[in-house]
Amino acid sequence: MPSGPYVTLIAGIKTILESVSSVKSIYSYPIPGNPEVYPAVIFFPESFDNSYLDTKSNFKEYKFKLFVVVDIPGKDEEKVFGTVLPKVVDDVVAAFDAQWSGTFASSRTWKILDFGSISMTVEQNGKRANAELNLTVRMATGN
């Protein structure tokens, strides 16, 4: 089965995340419910855009959502939001900065990893701290 850019990008993102020691579980798809182990990163494709520069050049933009999820035991919101969650986010960003090769699916690529929002969810079985990251991969391809 041939692998296209999405398959290659998902595998590359997963490989980068697997190198982050502070991340204990990774999901490359939206999950129902909560991760089994924390801290977790959940990521999946969000959108895809094309832009044509001329008759020989084309940029494709693949956008992904990444969610860093941390369990909040007891009443440790201040510690989780002040130290634990920011450290995992910093580790994820540092891994992308260090390991992004610039080439995926035989095409030159650029990445932009920016920060979305932080939130807390309260559920029957506990509280979770969430940080949203937005990854945009711009891929140069021929038409």
N, C-alpha and C positions, 0 to 999 in steps of 0.2 A: 504494500500500500504506500503510495507516494506521500511524502509529508510536505505540506505547504507552509507558508510563513507563520500562520497561527500555531500550528503544531510545534514548529521549531521554536517560536518565541515562548510558548508555554513551557516547553522543556528547559529552555535557557533560564527563564525566570525561576523555575523550580530549583534548578541546579544552584543558582546564586543564593536563594533562600536556604537551601540545605546546608550551606556553608556558615550560616549565622548560628553560633552556638547558643545564643539566648532564645532562639526560636525552637520550640519543642515539637510543634506539629504544623504541617503545611497542607492546605487544601487548595487545589487548582480549579475549584468549582464552588458555587454557592451551596452552603450546607443548610439542611433544616435543623433547627435547634442550635446547640452549643458544641464547640470543639471538645474532644475527649481529654486533651492535655493542653495546658497553658504554659507560656505564651504561645499563641497560634497566629499564623498568617493565612488568611483566606484571600485568594485572588482569582479573578476571572476577566475575560474580555468584556469591555463595555461598548466600544464602537469602532468603526472603521471608516476612514475617509481617503479619498483620492484627490490629488491636485496635479494638473498637467502644467508643466512649465513651457514646453515646446513640443515639437513633433518627435523628439527622441528622449525626452526626460519625463519622469513621472515620480511623484512622491506618494507613498502610501503611509497613512498614519494609523497605527494600531493603538487603541487606548484600553488600558486595563485599570480596574479598581483593585486595590490591595487594602485589606483591613487587618490591622494588628489588634489582637484581642487578648486581654489579660484578665485573669480572675481577680476579684477583690475579696480576700478573706476577711471576715469580721468587719471591723470599722476602719480599715486601713486605706480609705480613699486618698488621704493626703500623701501617703507613701507611694501608692500606686500611680497617682497622677503626677506626683512631683519627681519620682525617681524611676520606678519600674517601667512604666509605659514609655517615657522619653528615652530610656536606655535602649529598649528593644527597637524603637523607631530609629534612633541614631545608628544602631548596629545594622539595620536593614539598609538604610541610606548609604552607610559606609561600604557595605558589601557590593551594592550596585555601582558605586563610584570606583571601587577597586577592581571589580571583575568584568565590567561591561566591556566586551571586546570590540564593539563597533561594527562587527560583521555577524549577521544572522541570515540564514537561508541564502547564502552566497551574495548578499547585498550589503552595501554600506549602510549603517544605521546610526542614528543619534537617539539619545534618550533624554527625556525630561521627567524627573521624579519630583513631584511637589506634594505639599501637605494639604489635605482637605479639612477635616474637622475632628474634634475629639468629642466623645459622648460617653454616657454611662447608661447601661440598661439594667433594670432591676427585674428579676424574675423570681419565681417561686423557689428555685434552687440556688439563688445567689445573685451577686452583682458582677457585672463585667465592665471593664474600661475598654473603649474602642478608639482607635486612631485610623482615620481614612487617609490613604495615600493614592495619588493619581500618577500612573505611569503612561507616558506617551512615547511611542517608538516611531520615529520617522524613518522610512526605508526608501532609499533611492533605487528605482528600477527603470528599466527601459519600457517603452510602451508596447 
